[in-house]
Amino acid sequence: MAIIYVVAVIYILVTNLTNIPSMIGTIFSQAFGGKEIFGGTFGAIVMNGVRRGLFSNEAGSGKFKLCSSSSYR
């Protein structure tokens, strides 16, 4: 199965050999634009806020068993 996949990939690359440079240029031009940088920054800010909200208390973190076992004599 893997051999069929590799052969298919090589066939597709060889038949589209002239389109590869423009494809790589399109990938870089659409990956590093202003809108993309803004989207990545906004996503990182949202992830940081959600992370702070989730870990602001210990609900659901499983530390109750640890606390109750350490206080038992």
VMD Tcl script that draws the C-alpha trace (Angstrom):
set ca {
  {0.00 0.00 0.00}
  {2.82 2.39 0.84}
  {4.54 1.61 -2.46}
  {1.36 2.49 -4.38}
  {1.15 5.77 -2.48}
  {4.79 6.68 -3.20}
  {4.40 5.80 -6.89}
  {1.23 7.92 -7.11}
  {2.99 10.89 -5.46}
  {5.95 10.63 -7.82}
  {3.59 10.44 -10.82}
  {1.68 13.53 -9.68}
  {4.90 15.47 -9.07}
  {6.38 14.55 -12.43}
  {3.21 15.41 -14.36}
  {2.95 18.80 -12.61}
  {6.66 19.63 -12.56}
  {6.21 23.06 -14.14}
  {3.65 24.14 -11.49}
  {5.84 23.43 -8.44}
  {7.68 26.81 -8.28}
  {4.45 28.80 -8.54}
  {2.86 26.52 -5.94}
  {5.67 27.17 -3.45}
  {5.42 30.91 -4.14}
  {1.67 30.83 -3.51}
  {2.16 28.97 -0.22}
  {4.63 31.57 1.09}
  {2.71 34.59 -0.17}
  {-0.53 33.42 1.44}
  {1.08 32.20 4.67}
  {2.94 35.36 5.65}
  {0.53 38.20 4.90}
  {-0.81 40.84 7.27}
  {-4.18 39.15 7.70}
  {-2.50 35.85 8.56}
  {-0.21 37.45 11.13}
  {-3.18 39.20 12.74}
  {-5.13 35.93 12.82}
  {-2.26 34.06 14.45}
  {-1.77 36.79 17.05}
  {-5.47 36.90 17.85}
  {-5.59 33.10 18.16}
  {-2.62 33.12 20.55}
  {-4.27 35.78 22.71}
  {-7.52 33.80 22.86}
  {-5.66 30.59 23.71}
  {-3.77 32.34 26.50}
  {-7.02 33.72 27.95}
  {-8.75 30.35 27.83}
  {-5.73 28.70 29.41}
  {-5.73 31.23 32.25}
  {-9.46 30.76 32.74}
  {-9.22 26.98 32.87}
  {-6.35 26.90 35.32}
  {-7.48 29.77 37.54}
  {-8.99 27.27 39.97}
  {-8.38 23.61 40.64}
  {-11.81 22.33 39.62}
  {-11.46 19.16 37.63}
  {-7.69 18.96 37.90}
  {-7.71 15.87 40.13}
  {-5.79 17.41 43.01}
  {-8.48 16.66 45.60}
  {-7.29 13.08 46.04}
  {-3.75 14.30 46.48}
  {-4.81 16.88 49.08}
  {-7.05 14.51 51.00}
  {-4.46 11.74 51.05}
  {-1.75 14.03 52.38}
  {-3.90 15.33 55.25}
  {-4.92 11.87 56.51}
  {-2.95 10.55 59.51}
}
mol new
graphics top color blue
foreach p $ca { graphics top sphere $p radius 0.5 }
foreach p [lrange $ca 0 end-1] q [lrange $ca 1 end] { graphics top cylinder $p $q radius 0.2 }
display resetview
